[in-house]
Amino acid sequence: MTADVAHLDRLACLAGRSWRAVDLPGGLTNHNVRVTTTDGPDAGDPLDLVVRCTQSDAGLLGIDRDAEHANTAAAGAAGVGAEVVEYRPDLGMLVIGHLGGRTLASADLADPGVLARAADAVRRLHAGAPFVGRFDMFARQATYRATVRERGFALPPTYDDHEDAWGDVRRALAVGAGPLVPCNNDLLAANFIDGSDDSGARVWLIDYEYSGDNDAFFELGNTATECDLTSDQTDAWVEAYLRPVGGPTRADLARVRLQMLCSEYGWSLWGFIQAATSPLGFDFRAWGQERLDKAEAAFRGSDLPRLLTEVTGA
């Protein structure tokens, strides 16, 4: 248990209550604690909470904690996320209801039923009320790159070799872009909870640190690459999401693959910034390099010209 637990008694929702706390696994920019009350019924309704405790320099990573709070609440209102119970920015804590269910692993998305439930959750999130803030990976990549340059952080020597192709991708994705929708923008497998409620099985979405209104296809592409979906699985993922509107076109599939590239190239810089600044014992440089390797394979691959053509309908 970390020192964060010493501050739990300062939360209004736990005032005067008896409780126990258990560390939860996961989280690279925060520490998560599950807190359950242990007092009797006279003390009030039993509580089962998750307290998210900030651990990193959010400014360098472009995290807006107030927007995270607002968007977590909006996702809860949309029926796809946890209820917000309390927000204490002075303590670096966001308190949400605990969601029952199983945290997914990437391999779980090979199950068509899980994939369909996950796609339904993403659709419901995207159909909800607009989020606070905008997420644009091109703008974020530029900010991250400036941070690396200004701070003198180490960067693989080939990173900037793709500047021209990056511009081509940006211009192609601007053609035919749809309306912005509320997006999580960080849906790796561990941010899907496969659970159930009174209406039957459903998937919940958690962790809104990087949330904001964005192109829905970035959400799809980011998840596809973060979950290491195969080409066929990526097609099935997009088809499951777009099934209610007739399924994907070739332009849709191309857009998702270009957004996979955007995710890989942009988020790799997150890893290199973390490698230079984070006190955590995690190999962030390898994490960033893995994503850059994927991006460079796409930049140098024979499919890129075709994808650029297909996404624009040329």
C-alpha positions in Angstrom: 0.0 0.0 0.0 1.3 3.4 -0.9 1.4 6.7 1.0 -1.8 7.8 -0.9 -3.8 5.8 1.5 -2.9 8.2 4.3 -5.1 10.8 2.6 -8.2 8.6 2.2 -9.7 9.8 5.5 -9.8 13.3 4.0 -12.4 12.2 1.5 -15.9 13.3 2.3 -17.4 10.1 1.1 -15.4 8.2 3.7 -15.8 10.6 6.6 -16.7 8.8 9.8 -16.7 5.4 8.0 -14.7 2.3 8.6 -13.1 0.9 5.5 -10.4 -1.3 4.0 -8.2 -0.5 1.0 -6.5 -2.8 -1.5 -4.1 -1.7 -4.3 -5.3 -2.4 -7.8 -2.9 -3.5 -10.6 -2.2 -1.4 -13.6 -1.9 2.4 -14.2 1.3 4.1 -15.4 0.3 7.7 -14.6 -1.8 7.0 -11.6 -2.2 4.6 -8.6 -5.5 2.9 -8.1 -7.0 1.8 -4.8 -10.2 -0.2 -4.2 -11.9 1.0 -1.0 -14.8 -0.9 0.6 -16.6 0.2 3.7 -16.7 -2.3 6.6 -19.1 -0.6 9.1 -22.7 -1.7 9.7 -25.9 -0.5 8.1 -26.4 2.2 10.6 -23.4 4.1 9.1 -25.0 4.3 5.7 -25.1 2.4 2.4 -22.1 0.2 1.9 -19.6 1.7 -0.5 -17.4 -0.1 -3.1 -15.1 2.5 -4.7 -12.0 3.0 -6.8 -9.8 5.9 -5.9 -7.5 7.1 -8.7 -4.4 8.8 -7.3 -2.3 10.9 -9.6 1.4 9.8 -9.8 3.0 11.6 -12.7 3.8 15.1 -14.1 0.5 15.5 -15.9 1.6 18.8 -17.6 4.3 17.2 -19.7 1.9 14.5 -20.8 -0.9 16.9 -21.7 -3.3 15.5 -19.0 -6.1 17.9 -17.8 -7.4 16.5 -14.6 -10.4 18.7 -14.5 -11.4 17.5 -18.0 -10.8 13.9 -16.9 -13.2 14.4 -14.1 -15.9 16.0 -16.2 -15.5 13.4 -19.0 -15.5 10.5 -16.5 -18.8 11.8 -15.2 -20.2 12.2 -18.8 -19.2 8.6 -19.6 -21.0 7.5 -16.5 -24.1 9.4 -17.6 -23.9 7.8 -21.0 -24.1 4.4 -19.2 -20.7 3.2 -20.3 -18.5 4.3 -17.4 -18.4 4.4 -13.6 -20.3 6.9 -11.5 -18.1 9.8 -10.1 -18.5 9.9 -6.4 -16.0 12.6 -5.4 -13.3 14.7 -7.0 -10.5 16.1 -4.9 -7.9 17.9 -7.1 -6.2 19.1 -3.9 -5.4 15.5 -3.0 -4.9 14.4 -6.6 -7.8 12.0 -6.2 -10.8 11.0 -8.3 -13.3 8.7 -6.6 -15.5 6.5 -8.8 -17.8 3.5 -8.2 -16.2 0.1 -8.6 -17.3 -1.8 -11.7 -17.8 -5.5 -11.3 -16.4 -7.6 -14.1 -13.2 -8.9 -15.7 -10.5 -6.6 -17.1 -9.8 -7.6 -20.6 -6.5 -8.7 -22.1 -5.7 -8.2 -25.8 -6.3 -11.9 -26.6 -9.9 -11.6 -25.4 -10.8 -9.5 -28.4 -10.3 -12.6 -30.6 -13.7 -13.8 -29.1 -16.5 -12.4 -31.5 -18.8 -12.0 -28.5 -16.4 -9.9 -26.5 -15.5 -7.9 -29.6 -19.2 -7.2 -30.3 -19.8 -6.0 -26.7 -16.7 -3.9 -26.8 -17.8 -2.3 -30.0 -21.2 -1.6 -28.5 -19.6 0.1 -25.6 -17.6 2.4 -27.8 -20.6 3.2 -29.9 -22.6 4.2 -26.7 -19.7 6.4 -25.6 -19.5 8.1 -29.0 -23.3 8.7 -28.9 -23.1 10.5 -25.6 -22.9 14.2 -24.7 -19.9 16.1 -26.0 -16.8 15.9 -23.8 -14.8 18.8 -22.4 -11.7 19.5 -24.6 -10.5 18.3 -27.9 -8.1 15.5 -28.6 -6.1 15.8 -31.9 -3.2 13.4 -32.2 -1.5 15.7 -34.8 -1.5 18.6 -32.3 -0.5 16.4 -29.4 2.4 14.9 -31.5 3.6 18.4 -32.2 3.4 19.3 -28.5 5.2 16.2 -27.4 7.9 16.7 -30.1 8.5 20.2 -28.9 8.7 19.0 -25.3 11.3 16.4 -26.3 13.3 19.1 -28.2 13.1 21.8 -25.5 14.0 19.4 -22.7 16.7 17.6 -24.5 15.1 14.2 -24.0 16.6 11.2 -25.9 14.8 10.3 -29.1 15.6 7.5 -31.7 17.6 9.2 -34.5 15.1 8.0 -37.2 12.0 9.6 -35.6 12.0 12.8 -37.7 12.7 10.9 -41.0 8.9 10.6 -41.5 7.9 14.2 -41.3 6.8 14.5 -44.9 4.8 11.2 -44.8 3.2 12.4 -41.5 2.0 15.5 -43.4 0.6 13.3 -46.1 -1.3 11.3 -43.6 -2.7 14.5 -41.9 -3.9 15.9 -45.2 -5.5 12.6 -46.3 -7.4 12.2 -43.0 -8.8 15.7 -43.2 -10.7 14.7 -46.4 -14.1 13.3 -45.5 -13.6 13.5 -41.8 -16.8 13.1 -39.8 -18.1 15.0 -36.8 -16.2 14.9 -33.6 -17.5 12.6 -30.9 -16.6 12.0 -27.3 -13.7 9.6 -27.2 -11.6 7.9 -24.5 -8.5 8.0 -26.8 -6.7 5.4 -24.7 -8.7 2.1 -25.1 -6.0 -0.5 -24.6 -7.5 -3.8 -23.5 -7.0 -3.1 -19.8 -9.5 -0.2 -20.1 -12.3 -2.5 -21.0 -14.2 -4.2 -18.2 -16.3 -7.1 -19.3 -19.1 -7.2 -16.8 -22.9 -7.3 -16.5 -25.8 -5.3 -15.1 -29.5 -5.8 -14.9 -30.0 -5.6 -18.6 -27.4 -8.3 -19.3 -23.8 -8.6 -20.3 -22.0 -5.4 -21.3 -18.6 -3.9 -21.5 -17.6 -0.8 -19.5 -14.9 1.7 -20.4 -12.6 3.2 -17.9 -9.7 5.7 -17.6 -10.5 9.1 -19.2 -7.1 10.8 -18.7 -6.7 11.5 -22.4 -10.4 11.9 -23.2 -11.8 14.6 -25.5 -13.9 15.0 -28.6 -12.1 13.4 -31.6 -12.6 11.4 -34.8 -14.3 8.1 -34.0 -11.8 6.4 -36.3 -8.9 7.3 -34.1 -10.6 5.5 -31.3 -11.0 2.4 -33.5 -7.4 2.6 -34.8 -5.9 3.3 -31.4 -7.6 0.2 -29.9 -6.7 -2.0 -32.9 -2.9 -1.2 -32.5 -2.9 -1.1 -28.7 -4.6 -4.5 -28.6 -2.3 -6.0 -31.3 -5.3 -7.0 -33.5 -4.4 -8.8 -36.7 -5.5 -7.4 -40.0 -8.6 -9.7 -40.1 -9.4 -8.8 -36.5 -9.1 -5.1 -37.3 -11.6 -5.5 -40.1 -13.9 -7.4 -37.7 -13.5 -4.7 -35.1 -14.5 -2.0 -37.5 -17.3 -4.0 -38.9 -18.7 -4.6 -35.4 -18.6 -0.9 -34.7 -20.2 0.1 -38.0 -22.7 -2.8 -38.3 -25.7 -0.7 -37.3 -25.0 1.7 -40.2 -24.4 -1.0 -42.8 -20.7 -1.9 -42.2 -17.5 -0.3 -43.3 -16.5 1.0 -46.7 -13.0 0.7 -48.1 -12.4 4.3 -47.1 -13.5 3.5 -43.5 -11.0 0.6 -43.3 -8.3 2.8 -44.8 -9.0 5.6 -42.3 -8.7 3.1 -39.3 -5.4 1.9 -40.6 -4.0 5.4 -41.0 -5.3 6.3 -37.5 -3.4 3.2 -36.2 -0.3 4.8 -37.6 -1.2 8.1 -36.0 -1.6 6.4 -32.6 1.7 4.6 -32.9 3.8 7.6 -34.1 2.2 10.0 -31.6 2.1 7.8 -28.5 5.7 6.7 -29.0 6.7 10.2 -27.9 4.7 9.7 -24.7 6.9 6.8 -24.0 10.1 8.7 -24.6 9.0 11.5 -22.4 8.1 9.1 -19.6 11.4 7.4 -20.1 13.1 10.7 -19.3 10.9 11.8 -16.4 9.0 9.0 -14.7 10.3 7.6 -11.4 8.4 4.3 -12.0 10.4 1.2 -12.5 8.9 0.5 -16.0 10.7 0.4 -19.3 9.0 3.3 -21.0 11.7 3.6 -23.6 11.0 0.0 -24.8 7.3 0.9 -24.8 7.9 3.9 -27.0 10.2 2.1 -29.3 7.7 -0.7 -29.8 5.2 1.8 -31.1 7.7 3.7 -33.2 8.8 0.4 -34.8 5.1 -0.2 -35.8 4.8 3.3 -37.2 8.0 3.1 -39.1 6.9 -0.2 -40.7 3.7 1.5 -41.8 5.5 4.6 -43.1 7.9 2.5 -45.1 5.4 -0.2 -46.2 4.0 -0.6 -49.6 0.4 -0.2 -48.4 0.7 3.5 -47.4 0.1 5.0 -50.9 -3.0 2.8 -51.3 -4.4 3.8 -47.9 -3.8 7.5 -48.7 -5.7 7.1 -51.9 -8.6 5.0 -50.5 -9.2 7.3 -47.5 -9.7 10.3 -49.8 -11.8 8.4 -52.3 -9.4 9.4 -55.1 
